[in-house]
Amino acid sequence: MMSAPVIRILHAVADAPANQWNALAGDNPFLRHAFLHALENTGCVGAQAGWIPCHVSLWEAGRLAGFMPLYLKSHSYGEYVFDWSWADAYRRHGVPYYPKLLSAIPFTPATGSRLVARQPEQRRALLDAAFDLARSERVSSLHVLLPPAQQAEELGARGMMIRSSIQFHWENPGHPDFDAFLAGMSHDKRKKIKQERRRVRDAGIDFVRLTGREAGEEDWDFFTWCYRRTYRAHHSTPYLNRAFFRRLAQTMPDDVLLVIGRRGGKRVASALNVMGGGILYGRYWGAAEFHSGLHFEACYYQAIEYCIERGLRAFEGGAQGEHKLARGLLPVRTLSAHWLAHPQFAQAIDDFLRRETHGIGVYLDELDEHSPYKREADAS
């Protein structure tokens, strides 16, 4: 007789076998056991960071059959789907918003499975367990950030409110080289990109691209310094530390790409990308010197060029940023799902989301009118 499926709450991803976890995670680099373990093992995630792991796991016949990355949160930092106004509304009415439960990849605004299981009934079991945990812990809410559209439908069918956001992605149609990519753009946008790249070259800056396997300790030291400097410039505290980057390079050496800009042999800028499933994900950047166009070159043009050279199908530039549109990245609707325990607040936020969703649709139409690419009638 087959044993019944079992739900376990894991307070560390290390409590699940890496091979079984990765077999379910597939080619999404952020769902991989090594990525999540690196966050936990280096203290970037944990009680002191305000991200307490409580991953929902489903076991069948003693093997991992599904999981849901889940965290008990005491704040809303590092999420990229902003609910600060919701938290403020709770505060003004004397109702605690924190703690809350969040299913997401920490500090990573990339769409990916959140109910990681092969069968619909397994995904339902994971979500049931998340709701049970939300009620038993008496949290204000349960949030699922950036699930794929199919899972967002499943979450909506279970009564969660669906929210839309916008990111900017570049899709590779199979360009043979960067010039072919530029050839598809409008004259003004093509000219602007060429000018930006020329300014960087004229400043004497060249670039190397290094995988985690190729980058040395000095490269990672410099990137970490740049990363921290960027956060300081924005009066923020960095989420990640040098130990995390070191561990990522060691455990996922072929899944990270470090772009380093050099002037006169001296490192002056760097950007970190993560890759998997034919997608390159832009993550962090920083520079020791200001040069016009350097940010766009390090973060976008080097990434797009790499995708073209390696035949990767897409580059995701991360959250926000209308400036990405002029560099060839197009707007894409992303989704999140939300459940709030307080019925009055749930109704108010549902009304807000209906208005916001309409506004997102209008905004997408406006962005489409400003596409950097040639219209069919203008193509030549």
C-alpha positions in Angstrom: 0.0 0.0 0.0 1.4 3.4 -1.0 2.0 5.9 1.8 0.1 9.2 1.7 1.9 12.4 0.6 3.5 14.3 3.4 4.0 18.0 3.8 7.1 19.3 5.6 8.1 22.9 6.4 11.9 23.2 5.7 13.7 25.9 7.6 16.8 25.4 5.4 17.0 24.3 1.8 19.9 22.0 3.0 17.2 19.8 4.6 16.2 18.6 1.1 18.5 16.5 -1.2 20.0 18.7 -3.8 19.6 16.2 -6.6 15.9 15.8 -6.0 15.4 19.5 -5.5 17.2 20.3 -8.8 15.3 17.7 -10.7 12.1 19.6 -10.0 13.7 23.1 -10.4 14.8 22.4 -14.0 16.8 25.0 -15.8 15.8 28.1 -13.7 19.1 29.1 -12.0 17.3 30.9 -9.2 15.3 27.9 -8.1 18.4 25.7 -8.0 19.4 24.3 -4.6 22.9 25.9 -4.8 21.5 29.4 -5.3 19.0 29.3 -2.4 21.5 27.5 -0.2 24.2 30.2 -0.9 21.7 32.8 0.3 21.0 30.9 3.5 24.5 29.7 4.2 26.1 33.2 3.9 23.5 35.0 6.1 21.9 37.0 3.3 18.7 35.2 4.2 17.8 34.3 7.7 16.3 35.6 10.9 18.7 38.6 11.1 18.0 39.5 7.5 14.2 39.4 8.0 13.9 36.5 5.6 13.1 33.4 7.6 13.0 30.3 5.4 9.9 28.1 5.8 9.8 26.3 2.5 6.8 24.1 1.9 7.9 20.7 0.7 5.8 17.7 -0.5 7.1 14.2 -0.1 5.8 11.0 -1.8 7.2 7.6 -1.0 10.1 9.3 0.8 11.1 11.5 -2.2 10.7 15.2 -2.8 7.8 15.6 -5.1 7.3 19.4 -4.9 8.4 22.5 -3.1 7.4 26.2 -2.7 10.1 28.7 -1.8 8.6 30.5 1.2 9.8 33.1 3.7 8.4 34.7 6.8 9.1 38.4 6.3 9.4 41.2 8.8 9.7 43.9 6.1 9.2 44.4 2.4 12.8 45.0 1.3 14.4 43.0 -1.6 11.1 42.1 -3.3 10.8 44.4 -6.3 6.9 44.1 -6.2 6.1 47.0 -3.9 3.6 46.8 -1.1 4.8 49.7 1.0 1.6 51.6 0.6 -0.4 48.6 1.8 1.9 48.3 4.9 1.4 52.0 5.5 -2.4 51.7 5.3 -2.2 48.9 7.9 0.0 51.0 10.2 -2.3 54.0 10.0 -5.2 51.9 11.0 -3.3 50.3 13.9 -3.2 46.8 12.3 0.1 45.0 12.0 1.1 44.1 8.4 4.3 42.2 9.4 5.0 39.4 9.6 3.8 38.2 6.2 4.5 35.1 4.2 6.3 35.6 0.8 6.9 33.1 -2.0 9.7 34.5 -4.1 13.4 34.3 -4.8 15.1 36.8 -2.5 16.5 39.9 -4.2 15.6 38.5 -7.6 12.9 40.0 -9.8 12.7 37.1 -12.3 9.6 35.1 -13.2 9.8 31.5 -12.3 7.7 28.6 -10.9 6.7 29.1 -7.3 4.6 25.9 -6.9 7.4 23.6 -8.1 5.7 20.3 -8.9 4.8 18.3 -12.0 1.1 17.6 -11.3 -1.8 20.1 -10.6 -2.8 18.2 -7.5 0.7 18.5 -6.1 0.7 22.2 -6.7 -2.7 22.5 -5.0 -1.3 20.6 -2.0 1.7 23.0 -1.8 -0.7 26.0 -1.8 -3.0 24.5 0.7 -0.1 24.0 3.0 1.0 27.6 2.5 -2.5 28.8 3.4 -2.5 26.5 6.5 0.8 28.0 7.6 -0.4 31.5 7.0 -3.4 30.9 9.3 -1.5 29.0 12.0 1.2 31.7 12.1 -1.6 34.4 12.1 0.3 36.5 9.5 -1.4 39.4 7.7 -1.0 38.0 4.2 0.5 35.5 1.7 2.2 36.8 -1.4 3.5 34.9 -4.5 5.7 37.1 -6.6 6.5 36.6 -10.3 4.9 33.2 -11.0 4.4 32.2 -14.7 1.0 33.0 -16.2 -0.3 29.5 -15.8 0.4 29.4 -12.1 -1.0 32.9 -11.7 -4.2 31.5 -13.1 -4.1 28.7 -10.6 -3.5 31.1 -7.8 -6.3 33.4 -8.9 -8.7 30.4 -9.1 -7.9 29.8 -5.4 -9.0 33.3 -4.5 -5.7 35.2 -4.6 -5.8 38.7 -6.0 -3.7 39.0 -9.2 -1.5 42.1 -9.7 0.3 43.2 -12.9 3.7 44.9 -13.1 6.0 45.7 -16.0 9.6 44.6 -16.7 11.7 45.1 -19.8 13.1 42.1 -21.7 15.0 41.6 -24.9 14.1 38.7 -27.1 16.7 37.3 -29.5 15.2 36.5 -33.0 18.4 34.9 -34.1 20.6 37.9 -35.0 24.0 36.9 -36.4 25.7 39.9 -34.7 25.1 43.1 -32.8 25.0 45.1 -36.1 22.0 43.0 -37.2 20.3 43.8 -33.9 20.9 47.5 -34.5 19.7 47.3 -38.1 16.2 46.5 -36.8 16.0 49.7 -34.8 14.7 53.1 -35.8 17.3 55.5 -37.1 17.3 57.7 -34.0 17.6 54.8 -31.5 20.3 53.1 -33.6 22.3 56.3 -33.8 22.0 56.9 -30.1 23.3 53.4 -29.2 26.2 53.8 -31.6 27.1 57.1 -30.0 26.9 55.7 -26.5 29.2 52.8 -27.4 31.6 55.1 -29.2 31.9 57.3 -26.1 32.9 54.3 -24.0 35.5 53.2 -26.5 36.8 56.7 -26.9 37.3 56.8 -23.1 39.7 53.9 -23.6 37.4 51.3 -21.9 37.3 47.7 -23.1 35.5 44.7 -21.6 36.0 41.1 -20.7 33.3 38.6 -19.9 34.1 36.0 -17.4 32.1 33.0 -16.1 32.3 32.1 -12.5 34.8 29.4 -13.5 37.0 32.1 -15.2 36.8 35.0 -12.8 39.5 35.3 -10.1 39.3 36.4 -6.5 40.4 40.0 -7.5 37.6 40.1 -10.0 35.0 39.2 -7.4 36.6 41.6 -4.9 36.2 44.4 -7.4 32.7 43.5 -8.3 31.7 43.3 -4.6 33.2 46.8 -4.1 31.2 48.1 -7.1 28.0 46.5 -5.8 28.4 48.0 -2.4 29.3 51.4 -3.9 26.1 51.4 -6.0 24.0 50.8 -2.9 25.8 53.5 -0.9 25.1 56.0 -3.8 21.4 55.2 -3.4 21.6 55.5 0.4 20.7 51.8 0.7 22.2 48.8 2.5 23.4 46.0 0.3 21.5 42.7 0.5 24.3 40.4 -0.5 27.9 39.9 0.7 31.3 38.8 -0.6 30.8 35.3 0.8 27.6 34.9 -1.3 29.3 35.9 -4.5 32.3 33.6 -3.7 29.9 30.7 -3.0 27.9 31.4 -6.2 31.1 31.3 -8.3 32.1 28.0 -6.7 28.8 26.1 -6.8 27.3 27.6 -10.0 30.5 28.4 -12.0 28.9 28.1 -15.4 25.7 30.0 -14.5 27.2 33.4 -13.6 28.7 35.9 -16.0 30.8 38.8 -14.8 31.3 41.7 -17.2 34.3 43.8 -16.3 35.2 47.2 -17.9 38.9 48.2 -17.9 40.7 51.4 -18.7 44.4 51.2 -19.2 44.3 47.7 -17.7 42.6 49.0 -14.5 39.1 47.7 -13.6 36.6 50.6 -13.7 33.2 48.9 -13.9 31.5 45.6 -13.5 28.1 43.9 -13.9 26.8 40.6 -12.7 24.5 38.4 -14.8 23.0 34.9 -14.0 22.0 32.5 -16.8 20.0 29.4 -17.3 17.3 28.0 -19.6 18.6 30.1 -22.5 18.0 33.3 -20.6 20.6 35.8 -19.3 19.4 37.8 -16.3 21.0 41.1 -15.5 21.4 41.6 -11.8 23.9 44.1 -10.3 26.4 46.7 -11.5 28.7 49.4 -10.2 31.6 51.6 -11.4 34.7 53.3 -9.9 34.5 56.1 -12.4 31.8 58.0 -14.3 31.9 57.8 -18.1 29.0 58.7 -20.3 27.3 55.5 -21.6 29.3 53.2 -19.3 26.2 52.0 -17.5 24.4 51.1 -20.7 27.4 49.4 -22.1 28.2 47.3 -19.1 24.6 46.4 -18.2 22.8 46.1 -21.6 25.0 46.1 -24.7 27.5 43.7 -23.4 24.7 41.4 -22.2 22.8 41.6 -25.6 26.0 41.0 -27.5 26.8 37.9 -25.3 23.3 36.5 -25.9 23.7 37.0 -29.7 27.1 35.3 -29.7 26.0 32.4 -27.5 22.5 32.0 -29.1 20.7 32.7 -25.9 17.0 33.4 -26.4 16.5 36.3 -24.1 18.0 38.9 -21.8 15.9 40.1 -18.8 17.1 43.5 -17.5 15.5 43.3 -14.1 12.8 45.4 -12.5 11.7 48.9 -13.7 13.5 51.3 -16.0 11.9 53.0 -19.0 15.4 53.9 -20.1 15.8 50.2 -21.1 13.2 50.7 -23.9 15.5 52.9 -25.9 18.2 50.2 -25.6 16.1 47.5 -27.3 14.4 45.9 -24.3 10.6 45.8 -24.6 7.9 46.0 -21.9 6.5 42.7 -20.6 3.7 42.2 -18.2 4.7 40.3 -15.0 2.3 38.9 -12.4 2.0 38.4 -8.6 -0.7 37.0 -6.4 -1.9 38.2 -3.0 -4.1 37.0 -0.2 -4.9 39.1 2.8 -6.4 37.7 6.0 -8.2 41.0 6.9 -11.4 41.1 4.8 -11.8 44.9 4.8 -8.2 45.5 3.7 -8.6 42.7 1.2 -11.6 44.4 -0.4 -9.8 47.8 -0.5 -6.7 46.3 -2.1 -8.8 44.3 -4.6 -10.4 47.6 -5.7 -7.0 49.2 -5.9 -5.6 46.4 -8.0 -8.5 46.6 -10.5 -7.7 50.3 -11.1 -4.0 49.6 -11.2 -4.4 46.8 -13.7 -6.3 49.1 -16.0 -3.5 51.7 -15.7 -0.9 49.1 -16.5 -2.7 48.2 -19.7 -2.8 51.8 -20.7 0.8 52.2 -19.9 1.8 49.2 -22.0 -0.1 50.7 -25.0 1.8 53.9 -24.5 5.1 52.1 -24.4 4.3 50.2 -27.5 3.8 53.5 -29.3 7.4 54.3 -28.4 9.0 51.0 -29.6 12.7 51.5 -30.5 12.2 49.1 -33.5 11.2 50.0 -37.0 7.6 49.7 -37.9 6.8 47.5 -40.8 5.9 50.5 -42.9 9.3 52.1 -42.0 11.4 49.0 -42.4 14.1 49.3 -45.1 
